[in-house]
Amino acid sequence: MLANANIAMVGAGGLGCPLLLSLVQMGVGHISIFDDDVVNLSNLNRQGLFGINDIGRLKAETAVEKLAIINPKAVLLPFNERISSKNASQLLSHFHIVVDCTDNLSTRYAIDKVCSRCSIPLIFGGVRKFEGQVGVFNGMSGVSFSEIFPVSDETFKNEDCEMLGTFGFITQIIGGFQAQEVFKIVTGIGQPLWGKVVHYDLLEHQKSVVNYLM
């Protein structure tokens, strides 16, 4: 099952790096990585696939190079472009699962629109300082990200992790939870977070779950 899964990863940064590593190690057979960014020095504290010699290199291509060493049997495809409302449907509509590891809200809503229309499971992850969120939308849930987090004038005023700062141990934890949701959906083992958002306060060791299907 895992070897036949076809996963789209949007973002190869703080969440994407540990998630990609987990997916390749668990034997996911086909992964397409979408990221138009290059490695910067400020990324290295939380993006463990990259090192000092990778600064200036394209993240998607560099990630594929590193991951292919770990699992040469995996089909890994880099796409050095940003997902937007103009290309999201063309690029994402054929995948089994889409994993959202971006910190760009315009991209996030474009991804959700395609996944909602095509009933593709969307695994969302987000981090801010010492907090993180994970949720699973569309697919069997019938609930979209934009229904739970509708677009408003205030939405785009939230700073991303580059501005607020975060740490590798937080992105590793949240990325690991996203990998767990991929595993559950693909294998049918366990109960995915359909229509739920789990919020983790890692500084206080607190967790809260909101079920939007109730």
HUJOCOR-V914709 format. One record per backbone hydrogen bond with DSSP energy under -1.0 kcal/mol. CO is the residue of the C=O (numbers start at 1). NH is the residue of the N-H. If there is no record, write none. Layout:
co=CO nh=NH
co=CO nh=NH
//
This chain:
co=2 nh=29
co=5 nh=30
co=6 nh=96
co=6 nh=97
co=7 nh=32
co=8 nh=99
co=9 nh=34
co=10 nh=101
co=13 nh=17
co=15 nh=19
co=16 nh=20
co=17 nh=21
co=18 nh=22
co=19 nh=23
co=20 nh=24
co=21 nh=25
co=22 nh=26
co=23 nh=28
co=29 nh=75
co=30 nh=7
co=31 nh=77
co=32 nh=9
co=33 nh=79
co=34 nh=11
co=37 nh=59
co=39 nh=56
co=40 nh=43
co=41 nh=44
co=43 nh=46
co=43 nh=47
co=47 nh=50
co=51 nh=54
co=52 nh=55
co=54 nh=57
co=57 nh=39
co=58 nh=62
co=59 nh=63
co=60 nh=64
co=61 nh=65
co=62 nh=66
co=63 nh=67
co=64 nh=68
co=67 nh=71
co=71 nh=74
co=75 nh=31
co=77 nh=33
co=79 nh=35
co=79 nh=81
co=84 nh=88
co=87 nh=91
co=88 nh=92
co=89 nh=93
co=92 nh=95
co=97 nh=8
co=98 nh=123
co=99 nh=10
co=100 nh=125
co=104 nh=108
co=105 nh=109
co=106 nh=110
co=107 nh=111
co=108 nh=112
co=109 nh=113
co=110 nh=114
co=111 nh=115
co=112 nh=116
co=113 nh=117
co=114 nh=118
co=115 nh=120
co=121 nh=98
co=122 nh=137
co=123 nh=100
co=124 nh=135
co=126 nh=133
co=128 nh=131
co=130 nh=202
co=131 nh=128
co=132 nh=200
co=133 nh=126
co=134 nh=198
co=135 nh=124
co=136 nh=195
co=137 nh=122
co=138 nh=141
co=143 nh=138
co=144 nh=148
co=145 nh=149
co=154 nh=157
co=155 nh=158
co=160 nh=164
co=161 nh=165
co=167 nh=171
co=168 nh=172
co=169 nh=173
co=170 nh=174
co=171 nh=175
co=172 nh=176
co=173 nh=177
co=174 nh=178
co=175 nh=179
co=176 nh=180
co=177 nh=181
co=178 nh=182
co=179 nh=183
co=180 nh=184
co=181 nh=185
co=182 nh=186
co=183 nh=187
co=184 nh=188
co=192 nh=194
co=193 nh=136
co=193 nh=196
co=195 nh=212
co=196 nh=136
co=197 nh=210
co=198 nh=134
co=199 nh=208
co=200 nh=132
co=201 nh=206
co=206 nh=201
co=208 nh=199
co=210 nh=197
//
